[in-house]
């Protein structure tokens, strides 16, 4: 049974009545279920998903067990289709949609806000204070599916030069890194120290290069991840966690790095970012979880440091990032180590939760732009 058609470069194809969606029971498994394909209402778009990334927050808060976080009563995950890093192509549009139409390629910002509070009006729907705030893959159906229903207000255009996998990475990890580096105002005058070389740290290195950082140094305790990062040609040098200060001092002429970003979300990682910042340096904290512990006088006050903390990014900044990546000739998909089809979601989550190297992404069975 079919009920609608989608228009592609090859003509019209049927939109099925049902689709596959991935759910996380909270016992370190992923389950693929058959569910109805939704229809867009006012201001909404139906996307055929091209790619959907697996985020570290999914592993910590949903995959292994259903946890809560500040400001949420009960588990943050509400038993919906998972995945908050999707990109895809518009196949249907609801009434009142103005900016996008069938056939447009888009990236989805992963929070649907009230659009009335101050944060939403600034584009930071991540910090929406309205009662209607909902995150794709957490409180409303997300992108680990064949199709996803989204609000037009959460979409930005995916440039033709970028793939759906590029778009999926911009949707969260690259946006998070970009916001942290924007706060630091990284430029050609700066050395950049990146602590934690998971997907967000790799994104920070790629973006930092595009912003002009003259030297990029990575710190990572895992030899496997460090080896993977070195092969991507994103860093001028990478170091382990044994006496990293000595190596960083040697690389920076004893000064330390003028800009540092912690993507590890660990107390040790944050300390490394702060302790190895140069005098008058700027430090960005973007890694989730853990605690911050530091000596204040010598480490912070006497070095005149500025600390920034940011949570994802804004819709306008994400659009700016997509355009900048094209201008820089940078491809986020470079940091992807594993691409799996939706049917292999359980294996994909096991990879992402294990001792993986780069980013794990679920991809469509067919090429959306050619099918």
N, C-alpha and C positions, 0 to 999 in steps of 0.2 A: 504494500500500500504506500503510495506517495501522495503528497499534497501540495508541493511547491516545486519551483524550478530555480536553479541558480545559473546565472549567465557567466561563461568563461570565455577565454580567447578561442576556444574550440567549439563554442556554441552553448546550448542549454543542456543541463543535466538535472536529474531529479534530486531534490532534497529528501532524504528518507524520513520516515516517521519516527524511527528510533536511531540511537547512536550508542557508542561505547563511552563510559565514563569511569574514571579511576577513583576508588575510595580507600581510605586508610583506617582500618579498624583500631589501630593503636597498639598492635601486637607485633610490630616489625614485619608486617606483610602489606602488600598492595593488592587490591581486588578490582578486577574489571567487571562492570555490570552493564547490562543493556537498559537504557532509559529513554524516555521520549525526547525528541528534538524540540526545544522550546520555540515559541513564536515571538518576535519582537513586538513590544508595546510602544507607547509614545516615548520618543527620545531614545529608543534602543536599537541596537544593531545585532544581527546574528552573523557570527563569523565562522567560517570553516578554519579550524586551527591548523596552522602550518608547522609550528614548533612550540614547545612548552618546556621551560627549564625546571629542574628540581633544585630548590633552594635549601640552604643549610637550616633555615628556620623551620622548614617542613620536617626535617629529620628530628630536630630537638623538641619540637612542640606537638607534632602530630604523628609521625611515623612510629616512633618507639612507644610513646604514650601520649595521651591527650592532656596537655598541660594548660594552665591559664597564665595570664600576665597582667601587669598593672592596668587597672581600669576595666577589667573584664570579670564578670561573675561566672564561675564555672569554667569548663574548658573553652579555650578560644576557638577550637575547631567544632563546628556544628554539624558534622556528618554529611557535608556536601561533597560534590566533585572537587577533587584537589587541584592544585596548580595555580600559582599567582604570577607566573611569568610567561604569558602567551603572546603570540603574534599570529595574525592570520589575514584572511581575505573576506571582505563583506559579501554575504550572499543574500541578505534580506535586510530591509530597513523599515522601522516602524514609523507611525505618523509623527510629524514634527521634526524629523531628523533633517538637519540643514548642511552640515559640514561634509558628510561622507555619503557615498552611494555604493550600489552593488559593483563589485570589481575592485574597489579600493583596498590597498594593502595597509594594514594598521598594526600598531603596537598598543597593548593594553596596559595602562597604569593600574596598579593592582588594588587601589582603594576607590570605592564609590562613595563619595561624601554627600553631605546634605546640600552643598553648593550655596549655602546661605551664611555660614559662620565666617569669621574673619580668615581663618586658615584656608578654607575652601576657596574663598574669593581671591586669595593670593596664589592659588594653585597647589597648595600643600594639603591635598585631601587626606594624606597619611595622618595628619594631625586634626582631622575633622572633630569638632566637639558636638555635632548634632546627633540625635538619637538614631538617625537612619544610616549612620556609617557602617559599611560592610566591606570586607575584603574578599576578593575572589579567592576561592580555594580554602577559605576559613569560615566565613559566615554566609557566603553565597557561592553557587556553582562556579568552579574555576576552569582552567584551560587544559587540564589533563583529560581531554575528550576529543571527539571528532568535531564538535561544534561548541561554541560558547555564546551565551547571551550577555551583551555588555551595554553599559550606558555610553551614549555618544560622548559625554563629558569626560570619559576615562580613556579616550582614544587619541592617539597622535598618528600622523602619517608615517609609514615606513618608506624611506627613500628607495627608489628603484635600484640603486647601487648596492643595497644591503639585502641579505637573505632573511628568510623567516627565522632562522636560527640566530642571526645577528639581532633581529628584533626581540626575540625571547630574552636574550642576555641583557639588552638595554632595559627591558621591562622592570628589572629589579637590581641585579648585581652591579651592572655598569652605572645605572642611575645613582645607586648608593655611593659608589666610588667617586663619581663626578661631583656630587654635592659636597662630599668631604674635601675634595681638591679645590672646588670653587671657593669654599670658605677660606682655604689657605691662600688663595690667589696665586697659585703656582705659576712661575714664569721662567724665562731663560736665565734669570739671576739665581735660581735655586737648585740645590741638590735636594733630591726627594728620597726619603727612607720609607720603605713599605714593609710593615711587619705583619707576617701571616700571608703565605702565598697560596691560599685557596683561590677560588674563582674571583672573589671581590678584590683580593690583593693583586691578582694578575690583571684585573680590569684597571686598578689604580695605576699600575705600571704603564699600561697601554695609553691610558688617558693622560697621565703625567708626561709621557713622551710627546703626545700631541700638543699639550699646553706649553711645551718648550723646556721642560726641566733639563738641565745640562748634564746631570748624572743621576742615575736611579739605582739604588741599592736595595736588595731584598733580604729579609731575615726570615728564616723558616727552620723549625727544628727537625721536620721530616726530611730525611735524605732523598726519599722517593719524590716528594713534591718539589724539593729544591732542584733535583735533576731535571724534572719535567719543565720547571720554570726556566732553567738555563737554556733549554733547547728551543724556547719560543723567541729568543732574541729580543726580550723586552727589558732586560736588566744589564747594567754595566758590570755589576758584581752581585753575587748572592753569598750569604754567610749563614752558618748554623747558630746555635744559641750558646755555644761555649766561647766565652770571652768575645762577644760580638762588638763590644765597645772598642776594643783594641783595633779590630779590623776596620770598623767604621771611622775611627779617628785617623787611622793611616790613610784611608781613602779620601778623607775630607781635609787633609792637612792639619789635623788636630782640632778642627773647629766643631765637628759634628754637622748634622744636616740642618739646613735652614728651614726645611719643611719635612714633617714626618706624619705618617698616617698609620694607625693601628687597625688592621682588618682581622685580627685574630680573635677578639672578644675574650681574651684571657688577661688575668692580672699580670702575668709575666710579660706578655706582649705589650701591654699598655706601658709598663715600666720601661721596657726597652725603647719604645717610641719617645717617651719623655726624657729619659736619661741621655739619649743620644741626639737630642735636639741641640742646635747651636744656640749661643746667646742671642736673645731677641728672636728666637725661633718660633714657629707656629706648629702646633700639634693638633691633628684631627683624629677624633675617636668615632669610628663607624661600626666596629664589631659588636654584635649583640652579646649579652650575658656577662657573667663574671662580675668582678669588683675592680675598683681602682684604689691602689695604695701607693703613696709616694711621700718622700721627704719633702717638706715644703720650702724651707728657707734656701738651702743651697741649690736644690733641683729646680724649683719654680721661681721663687722671688728673685734670687740673686742672678738668675739667668734671664730674667725679664720675659718669661715665656707667655705665649697666648695659647689657651686651649679652646678648641671648638668641638662640639658634639652635634651630630646630625643624624636624622632618621630618614632614610631613603632620599627622595628629592621631590621637586614639584613637577607638575605637568608641563609648564612652559620650559623648565630646565631640561626635562627629558627630551622634548622636541628639539631644543638647541643642541643637546648632545648628539642626537641622530644626525643632524646636519653637520656638526663638527667632525664626526667620525668619517663622513664622506669626504669632507674637505681635507682631512688628515690622511686619507687613504688607508684608514685602519678598519679591520674586520674583527669584531668581537668573537666570531665563531672560531678564531684561531686558538682560543683557550679551551675549546671543547675536546674532551678526550674520548667521550662515548656518546653515540647517537643510537637510540633504540626505538622501535615502533611501539605504538600504544599497547599492543597485545603483550609486550614484554615489560610492562610497567613494574612488575614485582622484581624482576632482575635489575631494572634501572634503579629502583630505590635501594636495593641491596648494594649496588655499586656506589651510589651517592652516600650511603651510610657507612661504608667501609673505608678502607685505606686507599681511597681513590686519588687520582692525580689532578685532573682538571675538571671541567664542568660536564655534568651528565644532562642530556636533553632528550625528550621524547619528540619524535618527528612524525609528520603525516606519512601515510602509506604511499602517497603519490605526490608528484609535483603539482602544487595548487595552480601555478601560473601556466601550466601546460595541459592540465587535465580538462 
